[in-house]
Amino acid sequence: MLLAMAAIAFAATAQQVICHRGYWNIEGSAQNSLRALVKADSIGAWGSEFDVWMTADGTLVVNHDESYGGVVIETAKWKQLKKMRLKNGEPLPTLDKMLDCGKKLTTKLIVEMKPHASKEHEREAARKIVKMVKDKGLEKRVEYITFSYAGMKNLKQMAPEGTPVYYLNGELSPAQLAQLGMAGIDYNIKVMRDHPEWIDEAHSLGMKVNVWTVNSDRDMEWCINYGVDFITTNAPERLQQLLAQ
């Protein structure tokens, strides 16, 4: 009963939309593309998420899967990837290009660093990501997320104090994440449905709650009713409609 009352109270606060891999689920766009980032901004989405890998020669590349066009990004050199095209015809983007595009927009840039096979390579990726964000003057516009426990600690250590860092894997409680200095919990909708009490616990610790990837009306309404702070989705305009009701 107390949890339900807390959920109703938090539902009354503003809830924000994050586009999963940008707003790609429309004509002319593609996942993790510059176009998807621009479209996310154009509908007023609070944030737009994209995924980052580092090649063998140190280029930061935006792509969800570990490989593209049959080429494993982490073990490839940039020259093997730079001529590849996304489904909408854009070149496979680098983080450099994505951040330059983001500088012209207002949406938050949610940078997911992918878990790399080599922890040394992953640590270097974290260092280069944080440095590039700093060099482009985007430190206040960027938040970091990762499935990697070691990567989470690297990003927390390397990013400026106060930069939001979130862990995605789903096994740690809000109290455990708070001890690690994380900004909140950022878990899959299935995890959160199994642990709805974590929403209230996180809020009581002053932490934020994001849930992903929330695409059905049923799951969107669940998140809205439980008062999560951020909802990551492939259907951002539908989510905006529900939030406006």
Secondary structure by P-SEA (a helix, b strand, c coil): caaaaaaaaaaacbbbbbbccccccccccccccaaaaaaaaaaccccccbbbbbccccccccccccccccccccccccccccccccccccccccaaaaaaaaaaccccccccccccccaaaaaaaaaaaaaaaaaacccccbbbbcccaaaaaaaaaccccccbbbbccccccaaaaaaacccbbbbcaaaaaaccaaaaaaaaacbbbbbcccccaaaaaaaaaacccccccccaaaaaaaaac
